[in-house]
């Protein structure tokens, strides 16, 4: 069924309803259905590219000052917002480039004055695609393997100063960045020491139904009756027909539950792995266990 056909049916079933309200209700119910069902097309594969640290030249830093001056450096605008660390010191700062050889730190330098210090400008936090809603996995191809997920709190507790560089083995989701609209971010640790691609899988943000044209098709697995019932519940509620709204809402819930059941059958059994603390006792006198079972 096309979007225009569905809107036409709803308009005929409730004459006199403001078309803007109708479209808003259609969008809301459509996104509600997508939230409840794990539609595979919303699980997107993408690529994240890390950047190598910049360590060319030396820097002059002054105790209690935010100014940084480089010698033999060519700092670029892309380096603003990255981290800055003086060699042999543990703390790091947020760097802002003001010129090829000049920059500032986000707070006063905590070390001693040094006119020719080694340093590193690095990136450990990366913006994700603009449509990323939930990051699911980060994978490396060289060496091959899936990076382990940490919360930001766990990463801060285990590695507060982020002392190491190398091939990242961990990732943690971060808050939105300062762009408009904001993007989700991810932190990699150890700090990447080379420019390298990582494969990511994420749940994409949904596109509102009315964002397309009237000829746009509904998703093939979506039951039009469910969307109609949900919008009818909103219409009845707007008209203060609360009994009718309750009946339509019940039908909406039933139809969405039916779609969820169909989706579960299509997916089949799911193999899961239990944490070692739940399976450690299985190995006593029974050989090595995989610690897995199928639901």
C-alpha positions as CSV (number, residue, x, y, z in Angstrom):
1,X,0.0,0.0,0.0
2,X,1.2,3.5,-0.8
3,X,1.4,6.3,1.7
4,X,-1.0,8.4,-0.3
5,X,-3.6,5.6,-0.4
6,X,-3.3,5.1,3.4
7,X,-3.8,8.9,4.0
8,X,-6.8,8.9,1.6
9,X,-8.5,6.0,3.6
10,X,-7.9,7.8,6.9
11,X,-9.2,11.1,5.6
12,X,-12.4,9.4,4.3
13,X,-12.9,7.6,7.7
14,X,-12.6,10.9,9.6
15,X,-13.8,13.8,7.5
16,X,-13.0,17.2,8.8
17,X,-9.8,16.2,10.6
18,X,-6.9,18.7,10.1
19,X,-4.5,17.1,7.5
20,X,-1.5,18.3,9.5
21,X,-2.8,16.4,12.6
22,X,-3.5,13.4,10.5
23,X,0.1,13.3,9.1
24,X,1.6,13.8,12.6
25,X,-0.4,10.9,13.9
26,X,0.6,8.7,11.0
27,X,4.2,9.5,11.5
28,X,4.0,8.9,15.3
29,X,2.4,5.5,14.9
30,X,4.7,4.5,12.1
31,X,7.8,5.2,14.2
32,X,6.2,3.5,17.2
33,X,5.8,0.3,15.1
34,X,9.4,0.5,14.0
35,X,10.6,0.9,17.6
36,X,8.9,-2.3,18.6
37,X,10.1,-4.5,15.7
38,X,13.8,-5.2,14.9
39,X,13.6,-4.5,11.2
40,X,16.8,-5.7,9.7
41,X,17.0,-2.8,7.2
42,X,17.5,-0.5,10.2
43,X,20.7,-2.4,11.2
44,X,23.3,-0.6,9.1
45,X,26.9,-1.6,8.4
46,X,29.3,1.3,8.1
47,X,33.0,2.3,8.5
48,X,34.8,4.4,11.1
49,X,38.2,5.8,10.2
50,X,40.7,6.5,12.9
51,X,43.4,9.1,12.6
52,X,47.1,8.7,13.5
53,X,48.5,10.9,16.3
54,X,50.5,14.0,15.2
55,X,53.9,14.2,16.8
56,X,56.0,16.3,14.4
57,X,58.3,18.9,15.9
58,X,58.3,20.1,19.5
59,X,56.2,22.5,21.6
60,X,56.8,25.3,24.1
61,X,54.5,25.1,27.1
62,X,54.4,27.4,30.1
63,X,53.2,26.4,33.6
64,X,49.7,27.7,34.4
65,X,49.3,29.0,30.8
66,X,46.9,27.7,28.1
67,X,49.1,28.9,25.2
68,X,51.1,26.3,23.1
69,X,53.7,27.2,20.5
70,X,55.1,24.7,18.1
71,X,58.5,24.5,16.4
72,X,58.6,22.5,13.1
73,X,54.9,21.9,13.3
74,X,52.1,22.3,10.7
75,X,48.9,22.1,12.7
76,X,45.7,22.1,10.8
77,X,42.1,23.2,11.5
78,X,41.1,19.5,11.7
79,X,43.2,19.1,14.9
80,X,40.9,21.5,16.9
81,X,38.9,19.4,19.4
82,X,41.5,16.6,19.5
83,X,43.5,15.8,22.6
84,X,46.9,17.1,23.5
85,X,49.5,15.4,25.7
86,X,53.1,16.3,26.5
87,X,55.5,13.3,26.4
88,X,56.1,11.7,29.8
89,X,53.1,13.4,31.4
90,X,49.9,11.6,32.2
91,X,47.3,14.4,31.9
92,X,45.8,15.4,28.6
93,X,44.0,18.5,27.3
94,X,41.6,19.5,24.6
95,X,43.5,21.3,21.8
96,X,42.4,24.3,19.7
97,X,44.5,25.2,16.7
98,X,44.9,29.0,16.1
99,X,47.7,28.7,13.5
100,X,50.3,26.3,12.0
101,X,52.5,26.8,15.1
102,X,50.1,28.2,17.7
103,X,47.3,26.7,19.7
104,X,45.5,26.8,23.0
105,X,44.5,24.3,25.7
106,X,41.1,24.0,27.4
107,X,42.8,24.6,30.8
108,X,46.0,25.8,32.2
109,X,49.0,23.6,31.6
110,X,49.8,21.6,34.8
111,X,53.4,20.8,34.2
112,X,56.7,22.7,34.4
113,X,57.7,25.3,31.7
114,X,59.4,23.6,28.8
115,X,60.6,25.3,25.6
116,X,61.2,22.1,23.5
117,X,58.9,19.3,24.8
118,X,57.8,16.3,22.9
119,X,54.1,16.0,22.5
120,X,51.2,14.2,20.8
121,X,47.9,15.5,19.3
122,X,45.5,12.5,19.1
123,X,41.9,11.5,18.6
124,X,40.3,8.9,20.7
125,X,36.6,10.1,20.3
126,X,35.0,9.9,16.9
127,X,31.7,11.1,15.5
128,X,29.4,8.4,14.1
129,X,27.1,8.7,11.0
130,X,24.4,11.3,11.3
131,X,21.7,8.6,11.2
132,X,23.2,6.5,14.0
133,X,20.8,5.9,16.9
134,X,22.4,3.0,18.7
135,X,25.9,1.7,18.1
136,X,25.9,-2.2,18.3
137,X,29.4,-3.4,17.4
138,X,32.9,-2.2,16.4
139,X,35.1,-4.6,14.5
140,X,38.7,-4.5,13.5
141,X,40.0,-6.3,10.3
142,X,43.7,-6.2,11.2
143,X,44.0,-7.8,13.7
144,X,40.6,-9.3,13.0
145,X,38.2,-9.3,15.9
146,X,35.3,-7.5,17.6
147,X,36.2,-4.8,20.1
148,X,34.9,-5.2,23.6
149,X,32.2,-2.8,24.7
150,X,32.7,-0.8,27.9
151,X,30.5,1.9,29.4
152,X,32.1,5.3,29.6
153,X,32.1,4.9,33.4
154,X,33.9,1.6,33.2
155,X,36.5,3.1,30.8
156,X,37.0,6.0,33.2
157,X,37.4,3.7,36.2
158,X,39.9,1.4,34.5
159,X,41.9,3.9,32.4
160,X,41.2,7.4,33.7
161,X,44.3,9.0,32.0
162,X,44.1,6.9,28.8
163,X,47.8,6.1,29.0
164,X,48.2,3.7,26.1
165,X,48.3,3.9,22.3
166,X,48.1,1.0,19.9
167,X,45.4,-1.1,18.3
168,X,42.1,-0.4,20.1
169,X,40.5,-3.3,21.9
170,X,37.7,-1.4,23.6
171,X,35.0,1.0,22.7
172,X,32.5,3.1,24.7
173,X,29.5,5.1,23.5
174,X,29.8,8.8,24.2
175,X,27.3,11.7,24.4
176,X,26.2,13.6,21.3
177,X,28.8,16.0,19.9
178,X,28.2,19.8,19.4
179,X,27.1,19.7,15.8
180,X,23.6,20.6,14.7
181,X,21.9,18.2,14.5
182,X,24.0,16.3,17.0
183,X,25.8,13.1,16.2
184,X,26.5,10.1,18.4
185,X,30.1,9.5,19.2
186,X,32.3,6.5,20.2
187,X,35.6,6.4,22.1
188,X,38.3,3.9,21.1
189,X,40.9,2.6,23.5
190,X,43.9,2.2,23.5
191,X,44.2,5.4,21.6
192,X,44.6,4.6,17.9
193,X,48.2,4.9,16.7
194,X,47.5,4.7,13.0
195,X,44.9,5.7,10.4
196,X,42.8,2.6,10.0
197,X,39.2,1.6,9.2
198,X,36.9,-0.2,11.6
199,X,33.6,-1.8,10.6
200,X,30.6,-0.7,12.7
201,X,27.1,-2.0,12.9
202,X,24.4,0.4,14.2
203,X,20.7,0.9,14.5
204,X,19.7,3.7,12.1
205,X,17.3,6.5,13.0
206,X,13.9,6.1,11.4
207,X,12.7,8.3,8.7
208,X,9.2,9.8,9.2
209,X,6.6,8.3,7.0
210,X,5.4,11.7,5.5
211,X,8.9,12.7,4.7
212,X,8.5,10.8,1.4
213,X,6.1,11.5,-1.4
214,X,2.5,10.3,-1.6
215,X,3.7,7.5,-3.9
216,X,6.1,6.1,-1.4
217,X,5.4,2.5,-0.4
218,X,5.0,1.3,3.2
219,X,7.5,-1.3,4.4
220,X,6.4,-4.7,2.9
221,X,6.1,-6.4,6.3
222,X,4.1,-3.6,7.9
223,X,0.4,-4.4,8.2
224,X,-1.6,-1.3,7.0
225,X,-4.4,-2.3,9.4
226,X,-2.1,-1.7,12.3
227,X,-1.2,1.8,11.2
228,X,-4.8,2.6,10.5
229,X,-5.9,1.3,13.9
230,X,-3.3,3.3,15.7
231,X,-4.2,6.5,13.9
232,X,-7.9,5.9,14.4
233,X,-7.2,5.6,18.2
234,X,-5.6,9.1,18.0
235,X,-8.5,10.4,16.0
236,X,-11.1,9.1,18.5
237,X,-9.1,10.4,21.4
238,X,-9.0,13.9,19.7
239,X,-12.8,13.7,19.2
240,X,-13.2,12.7,22.9
241,X,-14.6,9.4,21.9
242,X,-12.7,7.6,24.6
243,X,-14.4,4.2,24.3
244,X,-13.7,4.2,20.6
245,X,-10.1,5.3,21.2
246,X,-9.7,2.4,23.7
247,X,-11.1,-0.1,21.2
248,X,-8.9,1.1,18.4
249,X,-5.8,1.1,20.6
250,X,-6.5,-2.5,21.6
251,X,-6.7,-3.5,18.0
252,X,-3.5,-1.6,17.3
253,X,-1.7,-3.5,20.1
254,X,-3.0,-6.9,18.8
255,X,-1.9,-6.2,15.3
256,X,1.6,-5.0,16.3
257,X,2.0,-8.1,18.6
258,X,1.1,-10.3,15.6
259,X,3.8,-8.6,13.5
260,X,6.3,-9.1,16.3
261,X,5.4,-12.8,16.4
262,X,5.8,-13.2,12.7
263,X,9.2,-11.4,12.9
264,X,10.3,-13.7,15.7
265,X,9.4,-16.8,13.7
266,X,11.3,-15.5,10.7
267,X,14.4,-14.9,12.7
268,X,14.4,-18.4,14.2
269,X,16.3,-19.6,17.3
270,X,18.8,-17.2,18.8
271,X,22.2,-18.5,20.0
272,X,23.4,-16.6,23.1
273,X,26.5,-16.9,25.3
274,X,26.4,-16.7,29.0
275,X,29.0,-14.8,31.0
276,X,31.7,-17.0,32.6
277,X,30.4,-16.6,36.1
278,X,27.2,-18.5,35.1
279,X,29.1,-21.3,33.4
280,X,32.2,-21.8,35.4
281,X,30.7,-24.7,37.4
282,X,29.8,-26.6,34.2
283,X,33.5,-27.5,33.7
284,X,33.8,-29.4,37.0
285,X,34.0,-33.1,36.1
286,X,32.3,-32.6,32.8
287,X,35.2,-31.4,30.5
288,X,35.2,-28.1,28.8
289,X,31.8,-26.6,28.1
290,X,31.1,-23.9,25.4
291,X,28.8,-22.1,27.8
292,X,26.1,-21.8,25.1
293,X,22.6,-22.9,24.6
294,X,19.9,-22.3,22.1
295,X,16.6,-20.7,23.1
